[in-house]
């Protein structure tokens, strides 16, 4: 067992370390502040972290927030002098295994460590079992294509969390596969045959929020000629997937929180409430912790949605997955467009492996599909990648080779789509709003101002 103790009080560090060594735990590291703890936990595979809550600069909850998504199998036990139920609930929802109030009875502490270690073994055992059975991914997540050990670990964790029935929050950059993960959690849960309702929160006008989510009775407002079932009622007995939850206006967050807590709501114009049994999975590519700190997202809603947290890594952090995904998307594109393309030339695969993907997996899929559409041979060659429009300027061709430069890649896509924001955003795997923000930032750079002025 490998344990890390995090506490800003040296006396507490040394006393707990001596206790654990006396109980037979030899591998014990100590850390005196939260910032160092984040680095240590991310760099080392600890079994157990004993984490003080009150520390200057970076507190225990911030350490938990910054490290649990990267170390889902590490168990965190909070040790603190604060005997506060709301704080306890927050810590548990953020992924802590246990919450003990100082001064802690030695036997109770050791029992908590022992049980946490057994729980970690269960999670790892699932992952090891999957590999021993030569399954790349659990059956419920078979839409996810990967051979990355980090992804295997996340999928094993997701399968365990799916069985709990608790809300799950999935974070990660655009195009990393958050909806595929949500569908896998639904299939691995207690009601896989129930409905799966996916909602893009950012696409719903604020004036339509209540009607879309909670439904309305006939005659509830002008034009309501019949009753309408909202998303919550449609998802009853199944899963409601709230994508881009960070885009939900602050004024509407309280209404969503109330339904999540009470599991009932009144459709517009209805006299009686409707009770539902709905599992909620949310997703965001925004930093919601920062949004909470800035007052743009309710902290109570954040913790309500985040009983379990899964952070999907970008494609750049999934070594070996690009060739696997490229061949997967090649087969799909050939079937969809009735093309007979056998594979990629070595030079083309080298380009794909070296390319930067701001839009992650979604962008890779688009690149491969475009290559299939323009391919005139049995194999994808370099000229088929990103060169669907031959009438590009010499500068655009130069940009195409700057694969490590995100801004150059964005400029190339814009030129390749003749400035069409919708097509460019789809290719990059981001929203039009995100694209507009990137363009605005680039226009402040003299290097890009003249190029983007007329696009």
C-alpha positions, 0 to 999 in steps of 0.5 A: 500500500502506498499512502500520501499524507497532505497537511500543512501542520508538520506535527500532524504529518509526522504523527500520522506517518508514525502511526501508519508505519507502526501499523505496517504501512511502509510506503508513506510520503508526506506533503505540506501544501495543496499545490505540491500535493496536486503535482505529487498525486498526478505524477505518482500512483498512490493507493490512498491519500489522507487529505487535510481540508483547511490549507492556505492557498490551495485547500483540500477540496481544490486538491481533490477537484484537480486530481481525482479525474486523473487518478480515478482509482486513488482513494481520498480520505478527508481528515479535518477539524471541520464537522460540517455536513454540507462540506462532507457531502461536497467532498463525497460527491467530488469523489472522496471515499471517507470524511473523518473529523479530527481528532481521529481515533487511530483504529477508525482511521486504520479501518477506513484506510483498509476499506478504501484500499479494498475498494480501490482493489475492486475498481482495478480488478474490474480493469484487470479482468477486462484486459485478461478477457481480451476485451478492449472495452467493456461491452456497454462501451463498445462504441468507444474505440481505444487501446489507451491504458488511461482510457481502459481505466476510465471505462472501468471506473465509468462501469462501476459508477454506472451501477450506482445510479448516481449523477455523473458529470463528464468533462473534456474538450470538444470532440473527445466523445462525451456523448458516447461515454454517456450512452455507455454509462446508460447501457451499463446502468440499472435501466439499459432498456429505458430511454436515453434523451440527449439535450444540447442545453446551449441550443435551447432559448431561455424563453423555451426552457421550462416548456422544453424540459418540463412540458406544458398542458393544453392551453397553457399559453397561446399556441399550446393546442395540445399537451407536450411532454418535456425532456424529463418526462420523456426520459422517465425510467431512463437517462437524461443527458444534458450536454453543454450544461455550462451554457445554462443561464444562471437564472434557470439553474435554480429550476433545474436544481429543484427538479433534481432534488425533488424528482418532481415538477409541474408542467406549465399550466398543470395543476398536478405535479409529475414524478419521474425516475431519471438518471442525469448525466451532464457534460461540459467542455468549460471549466465549471469549477472556475465558472462557480468561482466567478459566480456564473454557475451555481455551486450547489447545482455543480455538486448535485450533478457531479456525484461522479466525475469522468474527465476524458483526455484529448486525442493528443493524450491517447497514444496509439489511438489515432491509427485505430480511430482512423481505420474505424472512421475509414470503414464507416465513411466507405460504407456511408458513401459506398466507396472502396478505399482499402486503407492509408498509405504510410505517408498519409498515416504519418501525416495523420499521426503528426497532425494537431486536432483542436477538434479531437476525435470529431475532427479526425473523423471529419478529416478521414471522411473528407479524404474518402470523398475525394479519394480516387485510388484504393488508398488514402494518400497525402494529397487526399488529406485536407486538400478537397478544394484544389484552388487554395492560395499558396499561403493556405497550402503553407498553412496546411503543413503547420500541423502543430500550430492551432491558429494556423490550422484554424485559419486553414480550415476557414480558408478551405471553407470559404469563411463558412463559420458553420462548416468550419466549426463542424470540421474543427469539432467546436461550436460556432460561438467558440469559433467566433471567440477564437477568430476574435482573439486571432484578429488581435495578432498582426500575423492573422489580422490581414488574413482574417479580415476578409474571411 
